[in-house]
């Protein structure tokens, strides 16, 4: 049911009219959009910065590292040949553009990562601002101030589009600045890549906005958006196959992840394609707006799949939490399985890529230690465990969201203690990490066994993954401590994951100190050869237990928000 505007103009705290009711920022359906825009940017500034800064850092260090490892086109010959022959690499990144100039290599590998991360940022922010605020009743509060009917739907799209545009502008600016020192980079290629990232992010914002209208709650909207992202990836892979067979690119127009191959940054720089892709993004956003204007408040166009006519007998608080969490766990299992399969399928080319004296071997040698197989498995398991870390942090931080929504008070009202509430979420996160690590390790080992068997490759792929459980315990402990001490600062837990990924992948390239790299919750594992080093794992487990203890004590003593 839509919230009707008040018959008389509401007043602010000092007796004056509420800004935006009859201000100069417009009237009718968009009344008050300027004020709400400022509020939205202030509320989500931390989340936006947490997404944008690491991606800018990635772009800033990638091109110089490529140039240091592959200073000439001839030095990349082996790499380009192996990447074009590897089915797993083609599946993950697509075909490497020829002849393999530095800019082409950058937009092929790093560009793929940027597109996916931008899509995830757009989806998460859009769903949180659109459907999350509606589920928590904030849209009702906004409408009660006299804001226009279209404002709660238009402003979040504006905010996310601005964030995506800022991210893309930063990418273009960084790559343009690097053209001064890297001859193979071009200004037109930099802005072609930036434009591709921008329109793709805008398209996924529109798709997520549509999902928010179709779903009945935040979880359903996120699930639909992730399905759309997975479908876009599958369509991009299918487009590669169709293009390889018949030379047709028609399917690439239907997936935002395929638009990069139409624009061809650092090759043809087709800026005209960007305008047509932008039109698709605008059409999705307008379609979501039409759906929103016709939809009842707190309703959706799809049936609520989370409800059932069957009466379930819930045995305690933990049983209820498990029933509410299993759908999300299934989604993370599928994602972990797919990622482990992709990286396991490329393990067959590790010997050629990391042959002694090759440029790739010298680069990997700065990032990981040991034999070529050990180096490769160390890096691949870090990628797979990174996904697990994201899943478990979301599980613990979920408690802070429940607290803001007032649902924790409901649990306490039926006799569940605060300590039990916190520990149940911590236990769920721990169980989820164990399940995801076992699944990832099994799939990675099984896929590796079909490609590579020497130098304990299969055993290392499994043990390297599973033995990073103490790192997940440390991440859980840090998140639990933040939830207990300051739930508004739970976003800082993502800084732990961001730093860990940076330290593992780029720490050697930027010559980080050993103690700085040791602060990572990723990459510390046991080896199947020689005497295992348990000290880093013990320290991580201890950090996790201390964090959980701090969070438990703080959570049981502090006041809950009114």
Secondary structure, 3 states (H helix, E strand, C coil): CCCCCCCCCCECCCCCECCCCCCCCCCHHHCCHHHHHHHHHHHCHHHHHHHHHHHHHHHHHHHHHHHHHCCCCHHHHHHHHHHHHCHHHHHHHCCCCCCCCHHHHHHHHHHHHHHHHHHHHHHHHHHHHHHHHHHCCHHHHHHHCCCCCCHHHHHHHHHHHHHHHHHHHHHHHHHHHHCCCCCCCCHHHHHHHHHHHHHHHHHHHHHHHHHHHHCCCHHHHHHHHHHHHHHHHHHHHHHHHHHHHHCCCHHHHHCHHHHHHHHCCCCCCCHHHHHHHHHHHHHHHHHHHHHHHHCCCCCCCCCCCCCCCCCCCCCHHHHHHHHHHHHHHHHHHHHHHHHHHHHHHCHHHHHHHCCCCCHHHHHHHHHCCCCHHHHHHHHHHHHHHHHHHHHHHHHHHHHHHHHHCCHHHHHHHCCCCHHHHHHHHHHHHHHHHHHHHHHHHHHHHHHHHCCCCCCCHHHHHHHHHHCCHHHHHHHHHHHHHHHHHCHHHHHHHHHHHHHHHHHHHHCCCCCCCHHHHHCCCCCCCCCCCCCCCCHHHHHHHHHHHHHHHHHHHHHHHCCCCC
